[in-house]
């Protein structure tokens, strides 16, 4: 029985078809400007006629050039992470790199397996979210010699290249903002409380602000769900009944914040007069919610992505460059779901 698969076209086939040496074809693939116009035209025509696809893995081993970079994030379903990955891909691909992408769903053990897999491809640089990783992940990265950029979170000293924000500060000032706008009792709504490291950092900032008001913390952990809206909405009334006088909520992301506003509108809870909600992430929909748009925190995600991508490229080019620590800052965006500062 004949196989339905044809043998792959090889570089030698291109050389024979174009009437030049294999070394000339190889040079053309790496530096087309260094091949004569006549030879380049022959090789280009042969590649098109034969359907040749360059084996970049083989080229990497023979030429020594690293042709890929890698990014590992907690979730590509989160619009902030998804858009950041897309921007990083644009930046590095314009310089000839393929971007390897993985999402570990807030599992550091899964991240460890992904790092191991990516390092087998010898990427030119790798970006990870935050400073928290398994011991095995840290050891692999340190021994690999691959440049590492810590993104999303500026904290710790393990990686000299960091791009992100101070999540503790965000949690503290978000809570302070609600108190300053007149709230008396503030809760923290989150999801995957034990796993979301960055939300956990913001929660510790919340705790500090609450303690300064001589208040007790109120944390609501929304059950993990593919639909954050249906998972969050029932918890608003339950919490307000249990915690009488609750009039402020810090949400760990704009998805939770939007769900709370939808439920408040459905139940006739006046926002922001009776309840103020402050989200996180500045999702595109947040400014367009009605009857109250969602106040939120913008962490300059495009700047994080752009700086990360450019830092990865520079660290690959310059072996003496160890990266920089870049805190891109954040901004509280007041909208309809919070009162004006009094």
C-alpha positions in Angstrom: 0.0 0.0 0.0 1.3 3.4 -1.0 1.9 5.9 1.8 -0.1 9.1 1.6 2.9 11.0 2.9 5.6 12.2 0.6 9.3 12.5 1.7 10.0 16.0 3.0 11.8 18.3 0.6 15.3 18.8 1.9 17.8 21.6 1.4 19.8 19.3 -1.0 16.7 19.0 -3.1 16.5 22.8 -3.4 20.2 23.0 -4.3 19.8 20.4 -7.0 16.7 22.0 -8.4 18.2 25.5 -8.5 21.6 24.3 -9.8 23.6 25.8 -6.9 25.5 24.2 -4.0 23.8 23.3 -0.7 26.0 25.8 1.1 24.7 28.6 -1.1 21.1 27.6 -0.3 22.0 27.5 3.4 23.5 31.0 3.2 20.5 32.2 1.3 18.2 30.9 4.0 20.1 32.7 6.7 21.4 35.8 4.9 19.7 36.3 1.5 21.4 39.6 1.0 24.8 37.8 0.9 23.9 35.7 -2.2 24.1 37.0 -5.7 20.8 38.2 -7.2 21.0 35.5 -9.9 21.5 32.7 -7.4 18.9 34.1 -5.1 16.3 34.2 -7.9 17.0 30.5 -8.7 16.8 29.5 -5.1 13.6 31.4 -4.5 12.0 29.8 -7.5 13.1 26.3 -6.5 11.7 26.8 -3.0 8.3 27.9 -4.4 8.2 25.1 -6.9 9.2 22.4 -4.5 7.2 23.7 -1.5 10.3 23.7 0.7 10.0 24.6 4.4 13.1 25.4 6.4 13.8 23.1 9.3 14.5 25.7 11.9 15.3 23.2 14.6 18.1 21.7 12.5 19.3 25.2 11.6 19.4 26.1 15.3 21.7 23.2 16.1 24.0 23.8 13.1 24.1 27.6 13.3 23.9 28.2 17.0 21.2 30.8 16.7 18.2 30.6 19.0 15.1 31.1 17.0 12.3 31.1 19.6 11.3 32.9 22.8 8.8 31.8 25.4 6.1 33.3 27.5 4.2 31.5 30.3 1.2 33.2 31.9 -1.4 32.1 34.5 -4.3 32.3 32.0 -4.8 33.2 28.4 -8.6 33.4 29.1 -8.0 36.6 31.1 -8.1 39.4 28.6 -5.2 41.2 30.1 -2.9 38.3 29.8 -4.2 37.4 26.3 -3.7 40.9 24.9 -0.2 41.2 26.5 0.9 37.9 25.0 -0.3 39.0 21.6 1.7 42.3 21.8 4.8 40.4 22.9 4.4 38.1 20.0 4.2 41.0 17.6 7.4 42.6 19.0 9.6 39.4 19.0 8.2 38.1 15.7 9.2 41.3 13.9 12.8 40.4 14.9 12.5 36.9 13.5 11.6 34.9 16.6 8.7 32.5 17.1 6.9 32.9 20.4 6.2 29.7 22.4 3.1 30.3 24.6 1.8 28.3 27.6 -0.8 28.9 30.3 -0.6 27.1 33.6 -4.0 28.0 35.1 -2.4 29.2 38.4 -0.7 25.8 38.9 3.0 26.2 39.7 3.5 22.5 39.2 2.1 22.7 35.7 4.3 25.8 35.1 7.3 23.7 36.1 6.5 21.1 33.4 6.0 23.9 30.9 9.4 25.5 31.7 11.1 22.1 31.4 9.5 21.6 28.0 10.3 25.0 26.7 13.9 24.9 27.8 14.3 21.7 25.8 13.9 24.0 22.7 16.6 26.3 24.0 14.7 29.6 23.7 16.5 32.9 23.4 14.6 34.3 26.4 11.7 33.4 28.6 9.1 35.5 30.5 7.2 34.3 33.5 4.6 35.9 35.7 5.7 36.9 39.2 8.5 35.7 41.5 6.7 32.6 42.9 7.8 29.3 41.3 8.7 25.8 42.4 12.3 25.2 43.5 12.7 22.9 40.5 11.6 25.7 38.1 14.1 28.1 39.7 16.9 25.6 39.5 16.2 24.8 35.8 16.1 28.5 34.9 19.3 29.3 36.7 21.2 26.5 35.2 19.9 27.0 31.7 21.6 30.2 31.0 18.4 31.5 29.3 17.6 35.1 30.0 14.5 35.4 32.2 12.1 38.4 32.5 9.8 38.4 35.5 6.6 40.2 34.3 3.4 41.5 35.9 4.9 41.7 39.4 7.8 43.8 40.7 9.0 42.0 43.8 11.9 40.0 45.1 15.5 39.8 44.0 15.7 36.4 42.2 15.4 37.9 38.7 17.2 41.1 37.9 14.9 41.7 35.0 11.4 42.6 36.2 8.5 44.5 34.6 5.2 45.0 36.3 3.5 46.6 39.3 3.4 46.4 43.1 0.3 44.4 43.8 0.5 44.9 47.6 0.4 48.7 47.0 -2.5 48.3 44.6 -4.6 46.4 47.2 -3.8 48.9 49.9 -4.6 52.0 47.9 -7.7 50.5 46.3 -9.1 49.9 49.8 -8.0 53.3 51.0 -9.7 54.9 48.0 -13.1 53.3 49.0 -12.7 54.5 52.6 -11.8 58.0 51.4 -14.9 58.1 49.2 -17.1 57.5 52.3 -17.3 53.7 52.6 -17.4 52.4 56.2 -17.2 48.6 55.7 -15.2 47.1 52.8 -15.0 43.5 51.5 -12.6 41.8 49.2 -14.2 39.6 46.5 -11.8 37.2 44.7 -11.7 33.8 43.1 -9.2 30.9 43.4 -8.0 32.6 46.6 -5.3 30.0 47.4 -3.9 29.9 43.8 -4.0 33.4 42.4 -0.7 34.8 43.8 -1.1 38.3 42.5 -4.7 38.7 43.9 -3.3 37.3 47.1 -0.7 40.1 47.2 -3.5 42.7 46.7 -5.5 41.0 49.5 -2.6 41.6 51.9 -2.6 45.3 50.9 -6.4 45.3 51.6 -5.7 43.8 55.1 -3.4 46.6 56.0 -5.9 49.3 54.9 -8.7 47.6 56.8 -6.6 47.3 60.0 -5.9 51.0 59.8 -9.6 51.6 60.0 -9.9 49.2 63.0 -12.2 47.0 60.9 -12.3 43.3 60.4 -11.5 41.8 57.0 -14.3 40.3 54.9 -13.1 38.0 52.1 -15.5 36.3 49.7 -14.0 33.5 47.5 -16.1 33.1 44.4 -16.2 29.4 43.4 -14.1 28.5 40.4 -16.3 28.6 37.3 -16.2 29.0 33.5 -18.7 31.7 34.0 -17.6 34.2 36.6 -20.8 36.1 36.3 -23.2 33.3 37.3 -20.7 32.3 40.1 -20.4 35.8 41.5 -23.9 37.2 41.4 -25.6 35.1 44.1 -22.9 36.0 46.6 -23.7 39.7 46.7 -26.9 39.5 48.6 -25.7 36.7 50.8 -22.7 38.8 51.8 -24.7 42.0 52.4 -27.2 40.1 54.6 -24.4 38.4 56.5 -22.3 41.6 56.8 -24.8 44.3 57.7 -23.6 47.7 56.7 -21.3 46.5 53.9 -21.0 49.4 51.5 -17.7 48.9 49.6 -16.2 46.0 47.6 -12.7 45.6 46.2 -12.9 43.1 43.4 -9.9 41.1 42.3 -10.7 41.6 38.7 -13.2 43.5 36.5 -15.1 40.3 35.7 -16.1 40.0 39.3 -16.7 43.7 39.6 -19.0 43.7 36.5 -21.0 40.7 37.9 -21.5 42.6 41.2 -22.8 45.6 39.3 -25.2 43.5 37.2 -26.6 41.9 40.4 -26.9 45.2 42.2 -28.9 46.7 39.3 -31.1 43.6 39.2 -31.8 43.8 42.9 -32.3 47.5 43.0 -29.2 48.3 45.1 -28.2 51.9 44.5 -24.7 52.2 43.2 -22.7 54.0 44.4 -24.9 55.6 47.1 -25.5 52.3 48.9 -22.7 50.2 47.5 -19.4 51.1 45.9 -17.4 48.6 43.7 -13.8 49.0 42.6 -12.5 46.4 40.0 -9.0 45.6 38.7 -7.7 45.4 35.2 -9.7 48.0 33.3 -11.3 45.5 30.9 -12.7 47.0 27.7 -16.3 46.5 28.9 -15.9 48.2 32.2 -16.3 51.8 31.0 -19.5 50.8 29.1 -21.6 49.1 31.8 -24.9 50.6 32.6 -26.6 52.0 34.6 -23.2 52.4 36.4 -19.8 52.0 34.7 -17.2 50.2 36.7 -14.5 52.1 38.6 -11.2 50.1 38.2 -7.5 50.0 38.4 -5.4 50.3 35.2 -2.0 48.6 35.5 -0.7 49.7 32.1 -0.7 46.2 30.7 0.4 47.3 27.2 3.4 48.9 28.7 4.3 45.8 30.6 4.0 43.7 27.5 6.0 46.1 25.3 8.8 46.6 27.9 8.9 42.8 28.5 9.3 42.0 24.8 11.9 44.6 24.2 13.8 43.5 27.3 13.8 39.9 26.1 15.2 41.0 22.7 18.0 43.1 24.3 19.0 40.4 26.8 19.4 38.0 23.9 21.5 40.5 21.9 23.7 41.7 24.8 25.1 39.0 27.1 26.3 41.7 29.5 22.8 43.2 29.9 21.0 41.6 32.9 17.8 43.5 32.5 16.2 46.3 34.6 13.5 46.6 37.2 10.7 48.6 35.7 7.6 49.5 37.8 5.1 50.8 35.2 2.8 52.1 37.9 -1.0 52.0 38.1 -3.9 54.3 38.1 -7.3 54.2 39.9 -10.0 55.0 37.3 -13.0 56.5 39.0 -16.3 55.9 37.2 -19.9 55.4 38.1 -19.5 52.6 40.6 -17.7 54.7 43.2 -18.4 58.1 44.8 -16.2 61.1 44.4 -13.4 61.5 46.9 -14.7 63.6 49.8 
